[in-house]
Amino acid sequence: MSTLRDLAEEHTALRPADIDHLHRIAGDWQLLSDLSFADLLLWVPVDGDGTFLCVAQVRPTTAPTAYLDDQVGRIVGGPEVAHLEVAHRQGRIWREGDPVWYGDVPARHEAIPVRLRTADGESGEVVAVVGRDTNLSTARTPSQLELNYLTTADDLAQMIADGTFPPPRHPGETTSAPRVGDGLVRLDANGKVTYASPNAQSAYRRLGYASHLVGEDLAKLHRRLASDPLEGTDAANAVLAALRGDAPPRREIDARGATMLTRALPLMPAGVPIGALVLVRDITEVRRRDRALITKDATIREIHHRVKNNLQTVAALLRLQARRVSMPEARVALEESVRRVASIALVHETLSLSSDEAVEFDGIVDRVASAATEVAATEVTVGMRRQGSFGVLPAEIATSLVMVLNELLLNAVEHGFPPAGEESAPGPAEGAPEPAVVVTAHRFRKQLHVSVADNGRGLPAHFDAEKGGNLGLQIVRALVTGELRGTIELRNGAEGGTEAMLVVPLARGTADRLAG
C-alpha cells in the first residue's frame, strides 16, 4: 500500500509543505473521527480535472464504520464528489444533501476544506478536503455525551478549515494517548468545566476529587489535587495556555497514588477563542509498571556489576598464582586463563552501564584488540584495525563472541608473526607491509559476518582446520558451533596471512537493531 506522501507526489502537484500539513492532520485526526462518530477520508484534487484521490482514512473507535473496504488509493469523480468539489472551490464546510448508500449502509456526507496557513499566519489556500462520512444505520436520539462530542467535533472541523488544527506537535510526543474514550473535559472561555465524560469523572475521582466536575475552574483544581506543587502548577498552566489559544505539551498529575495524563487543546473556530478541550487518561498502572521496570533494570545492572567484580577477582587470583608457579607451561596456561576471564568481565562491565541486556560491541572489540597487542607473547609490534560495525548485540551473543575474538586476535599476533631469526616458517618478504591484524564485521540476511585477518606467515602446511590448533582454537570452535550456533573457517588469505571467517546467526530483534 502506497503512503500518503507517495500518492500525493505521484498524482498531484502539492508542495512539500502542503503534504507535511496533510501528514500532521492524518497523525492527529483520530480525535476528530471519534468525536464525530464518523469515518474521515482525506481527499486531494487530481490535476484539476474534477477528480479526487483518497490518500488517507481513519475509522472511529466510538461508532461503526461506514466503509468495510479501505478507500486509500481510490480515485473518484463526477456526481460522487460534488460535495468535495464545493468544499474545495468555495473553501467552506459542506453539510447539505441527502444520505447516500454504500451497499446496505446509509451514510451522511460532509466535506471539510483543509487550509495551510501562510508564514505570517494568514489563512492560506485550500489544499485538500476531509470527507466526514457517518454511518446512519445505528442512528438514535443523541445523549448528552454525544451532543458534546458532536459540538466539539464541529469546532475542530472549523479549525481545520481555518488552518489552525492540528496544533504543532511537541518533540518526543506521540498521538496515541489520551484518546476521546479515555476521558474528555470541555471548558468555556473562562476555564470552567461545561462537560466531563464519565471516564474523565472517574479519572479525577482516582486523584481524590469526588464531586462533579461541571462548574469547576480546572486550572485551580489541578493545583489543588497534585501532590507535587510544581507538577500542579505545570498542569494548571497547560490549561491556561490552551485557553489563550496555545497547544501546550502534555502534563501528568500525581495524587493519592494515582497518575493522570492530560492533553489540553484550544478551541478557536473562526479564530475566536471559545474555550478548551482537555483529554485525560488514567495511567496509574502504566507508571506503576514503569517504576517496576526501572527497579528491575537497576537490579540487573547491579548483578552485572557484581559479576564483573567477581570475575576480576578470579582473574587477580589466577594472576597471583601464575607468578608463584615455576613451570613455564603452567604459567602460560594461567596467564591465558586470566585473559579469557578478563574478556568476559569486559562484557559484564559494559552491561552494568547499559539500560538493557544489549551492548554496543564495537567499543568492546577495540579494547580487546588493544589488550591483545599488549599482552601477546611476541617480539613483533602488530597494528590492530577494525572495519565495519558490530552494532548492538544481546548479552548472550556478546559474551561468547568476545571470547572468540580474544582467542583469534591472540593467535593472529602470537603465531602469525614469528620473531626475527625463527626458521620454522618464513616471515614477510622484505618491503612487505607492517604487521597488522584487521577485524571486519558486517550484517547480511539476519547474520553477522566477522573476519579476523592478518598479513603474517599463514597457516602451517598440512594444517587441519577441524582438528588442528592449540587449546585456544579448540575453545573458539566449541563456542562458535555451540553457544553461537554459527560456523567458522580458517584459511590462508589470497594475498598471504591467515583469515578466520565467522558467520553468527542473529535473532530478529538483534538484526533490526543493527539495521538502525
N, C-alpha and C positions, 0 to 999 in steps of 0.2 A: 504494500500500500504506500503510495507516494505521500510525502509530508506536505503540510500547508505551504511551506516555502517552495518546495518542488513544483506543486501545482500552480501556485501564483506566478512563479518565474517562467513556467512553460507556456501558460495560456493568457497571461495578462501583461500589461505594461506598468504595473505598480512599481513604485520606487522602493528601495530597501527600507527606508524609514516607514513607508506605509505597511510593508509586510511585517516589520518589527512590531508595529502597533497592533496588527491583527493577531500576532503571537501573544501579546500581552492580554488581549481580550480572551483568546482561547485558553489562556492559563488561569483566568480568574472568573470565567463565566458560569461555572457550576453554581455559584452563588445565585446568579440571576435565574438560572434554569430551575433551581429548587424553589425559589420564591415565586416563580411564575407557574409552577406545576406544568411546565411545558418543555418540549424539545427546542433547542436552539440550533440553527443551521447558519453557518457563515457563508454568505454568497458574495462572489466578486464578479463584476461585469467582464465579459469576454469580448475584446476587440470592438466595442461599441456597436455590435450588431444586434443588440436586444436580447442576447442570451446571457445566462448567469451560470457560474461554476460553483459548486459546493466544495469548499476547501477544509471545513471542519464541522463537527457535530458533537453535541453533548446531550445526554438524556437526563431527565430529572430523577432524583432519588426519592422524591416526595409524591410522585404520581406515575401512572402508567405511561409508557412512551406512545407517541403517535406513529412511530416508524419501526417496524420489525426489522427492516433491512437497513444497512448502513448507506447513507446518502453521499458520503465523501467521494469526490471524483465525478459526480453526476452533473451533466450539462443540460440545462433546460431552457426553453424559450417559448414565445407565443403567449397565449392567454394564461398559461400556468404560472407565469412570473410577472403578471401585470402589477401585482401589489409590490413586488420588489422594484420594478421599474419606477413606480410612482415615488416610493421612498427614496430611491437613488436620485431621481431627477429633481424632485421638489425638496428634498432634504428634510422631510417631516416623517413622523411615525404614522404608519398606515394601519388603521383598525377597522376599516369598512369591509363590507362583503359578507356573504352567507357562508355557512360551514361547507367544507369540502369533504370528500370521502376518499380514504386510502383503503381500498378493499372494503372490509366491513367496519372500518374505524372512522367515525366522523371527527373532523378536526377543525379548529378555528385558526385562520391565518392572521398573523400580524407581521409587520415589517419595520425594522428599526434602522435608520441610516447610521453609518459608522463614520464619524469625523475624526480627523487627526488635527489637533490644534497646532497653529504655527509657532515658531520660536518665540514670538512676542506675546503669546497667549491668546491670540485672536482665534476665532472659530474658523477652521480650515474647510477644505472641500470634502465631499463625501467620497470615501474610497471603497466602501463595501456596504453590505446590508446584512443585518442579523434577522433571520426569519424566526419568529416565535410561534410555534405550532402546538396547540393544546389539544390533547385527546379529550373529546367530549362524551365518550361512552360512559363515563362514571360521574357525569355532572350531577351535582346535588346542591342543596341550599348551603351556601358557604358559612363556615363557623367564624368566630372572632379571629382565630388563628389564621384562617385562610384569607380573610379580609385584610388583615395587617400584612400578611405576606404579599398579597397582590398589590396593595398600595405601595409598599416598599419597592416591589419589583418595577412598578411604573416609574417611580422616582429614579431608579438606577437606569432604566431604559432611556429616560430623557437625558441622563448624564452621558450615556453612550452617544446619543445623538448630538450632545453638546461637545463631545470630545474630552470630558472630564472623568470618565470611567473607562478602564480601571485606573486606580492610582498607581504611582511608581512603586515598584517592588523594592524592599529593603534588602541589602546584601545578606545572604545566608537564609532568607525566609523561603518557605515553600507555600503552596496554595492549598494544601490538603486539609488544614485544620486551623481554626474550628470551622465547621460547616453549619448550615442552617439548622439541620436536625439536632445538632449538639445543644443549641440554645441561642435564642435571639432576643435582643432588647432594643426597642426603638425609643429614641429620645426626641423631645421637642427642641426648639431653638434655645431654650434656657437650660437644657441639660436635664430636664425632668423626664422620668420614665413614663411613656404613654402606653407601652405594651411590653409584656415579658412573656415569652412562651413557657409552657410548663417545664420543659427541660432546663431553661435558664433559671426559673424559680428554684428548681431542685439544686442546681449548681451553687446558687447563692446560699441556699439553706445549709449545704455542707460546710460553707465558710462560717456559719453561725448566724446568718440573718434569717429569722423565722417569719417575719412579716411579709406582706405583699409588696412587690417592688413598685407598682404603679404609684406615681406621685413623688417618688424619692429622687433626690439630687444624686445622680450616680457617681459623680466625681467625689463628692463628700463621703458617700457610702464606701467607696474604695479606700479612702484614707482611714475611715473608722475600722474597717474589717481587717486590714492587712496586719499581720504580726510584726513585720518589719516596716517602720515608718517610711524609710526611703523607698521601699517597694510600693507602699501605698501611694506615696507622692507620685511615683512614676506612672502608676496605673491611672491615677486621677488626672495627671497632666495629659495622658494619651486621650482621655475622653474630651478634655477641654480643647485639645488640638484639633480633634475631629469636628467639634462644634465650630471652630474657626475656619474650617474648610481644608485642613491638612489631613494627611493619612499617616499617622504615627506608626512606629514599629509595634509589634505585638508585645504584650506585657503579661506577666504571671503574678498572681496574688496567692500568698500562702497564709492560711489562717486555720487554727484549731486542727492542725494535722492534715488539712486538705489543700489542694493546689488547683487553681483555675487559670486557664489561658484565656486572654481577652484580645479581641481584634476590633478596633474602632475605625469606622469608615464614615466620611462626611456624606450628608445628603444635600445636594445642591442642584436640583433640577432647574434648568434655565438660568443657572448661575446664582440662584437665590438660596442662601443657607437656611434650611428649614429644620435642621436637627442633625442627628447622627444615628448610625446603625452600629450596635455593639454585638458581636458574636462571641459567645463564651463556650468553653468546653471544660468539663471536669477531667483533669489529667492526673488526679491523685495517684492512681495505680501505676500510671506510666512513670511518674517521678519516683515512686517507691521502687520500681524495677530498676530505674536508672541508678539509684543510690546503691541497690544491691549489687549491680554490675560493677560500679566503681569500687565497692568494697572487695568484690571478688578479684578484680584486676589488681588491686593493691596487694591482696594476699598472694596471687600468683607471682607478681614481681618480687615479693619478698622471698618466696620459695626459690625462685631462680637465683636471687642474690645469695641465699644461704647455700644453694648447691654450688654456685661459683666459689664461695669461700671454702667449702669443704674440699672441692677439687683442688684448689690452690694449696690447701693444707696437705693433701695427699701428694701433690707434686713436690712440695717442700720436703716432706719426709723421704720421698724417693731420691731427691737430690742429695739429701744428707746421707742417706745410705750409700749412694754411689760414691761419695767422697771417701767412705770408710772401706770400700771393697778393694781388695788388692788385685783381683783377677781382671785384666783388661776387658775380656769378653763380657763379664758380668757388669762392669761399669758402663760399657757401651749400651747394654740392654736396658739398664736402669735409666740412663740418660734419654734413650729413645722413648721409654715409658713416660718420663717427665714431659717430653714434648707432646706426646699424644694426649695426656691428661690436660695439659695447658691449652691445647687447641679446643677441647670440649668446653673448658671453663670460659673460653673466649665467647662461645655462643651463648652460654648462660649469662655472662656479663651483659651482652647486648640485649638479651630478652628481659633482664631485670630493669633495663631502662626503657623498654618498649611498653606500649599500652595494650598490645595484643600478642598472640602466640605466633608472631612472624617477625623476621629480622630483615633489615636491609643488608644483603650479603656482600656487596662489593667492598665495604669497609673491612669486613672480616677477612676476605681473601687478601686484601692488600696488607693487613697486619700479619697474617700467616706467611705470606710470601717474604715480607721483610725479615721476619724471625728466622725463616729457613736459611737465608743467606748468612745470618749472623751466627747460627749455631751449627751449621753443617761442618762436618769433619773434612775439610778440603783446604788446600792452599791457594786455590784459584778464586779470583774475585768474579762473581757471576752477577750480571744485571737481571733484574726482575721487571716484567711489564705485564699489565693487564689490558686486554682489548675486549670491547663489548661490555655488557652489563648482565649480572646475575639477577638483579632486581630484588624483589621481596620474596623470601622463601619461608614456608612454615617451619616451625622448630624441628619437627620430625625429619624433614629433609636436610635442614641446615646442619644439625648435629652430626649426622653420618657423612655428609658431603665435606665438611670442614676437615674431618679426619682423613678422608680420601685424598683431598688436595694437599694436606700436610705431608702425607707419605710420598705422593708423587713429586712434589716440589723438592723434598729432601733427597729422593732418589735421583732426580734430574741433576741436582747440584753435586751430590757426592759421587755418583757413578758416571755421569755424562762428561765430566771434565777431569781427566786424570792429572795428578801432579806432574810437573816438569820432570822429564827423565824416566818416567814409567814406560816400560817396554811391552806391557801386556797388550796394549792397543794404541794405534796412532792417535795423536791429538789433532787439533785443527791445523790445516795447512797454513804455511806462512802467508801472511796477508789476509787471513780469514777474519770475519767479523769478531768483535769482542764476545766472550762467552755470555750467553743470555738464555733466559727461560721466559716464554710467553704463555700466559694463561688467557684463553679466549672463551667467551661464552655468548650464546645467542639462543633465542627461543624459536621453535619451529614445530607447528602442529601439536600443541599441548605437550611438548617435550623440551627439556633443557639440554642443549648440546654444549659440551665442555671439552676443550683440548688443553693439554699441558705439553708444550713442545720446546725442546732445547736444540741448540746448534752444536752439540758435542759430538762424541765419537760414535754414537749409535749403539744398537744392541749387539751383544756378542754373537759370534757365529753359532749356529745351531741352537739359538735361544728358543725355548718352548714357552710361548706366551701363556699357555694354560696351566703349566705345572712349574715353570721355572721361576726364579726370583727369590728374594730374601723374605723374611717374615713380614716386612712392610708391604710388599706386593701381595702376599697372601691375605693380609688384612684388607687391602684395597679390594681384591676380588670378592672376598666374603661380604664386605659392606655394600659394594655396588650391586651384586646379584641378589643379596639377601635383603638388607634393610631398605635399599633404594629401588629394588626391583628393576634395575637398569642393566646396561651392557657396558663392557669396557674392552678396548682393543689396544694392544701395544704393538708398535711397528716402527720401522726406520722411516725417517722423513724423506721426502722426494729429493731434497737438497742437503741431505745429511742430518745427523742428530736423531733424536727419538721423539715419537709422538705417542701420547696416551689419549685416546678418544673415548669420551664417556657420553652416554645417552641416558638421561634420567627422566622417566615419565612424571608429569606434574598433574596434581588434582585440578579440576575445572576452575575452582576459585583461585588457585595459585596462578594458573595461566592468565586469567583475567587481570590479576593484579600486575603481573609482568607486562601485560599489554598496555596498561595505563602508565 
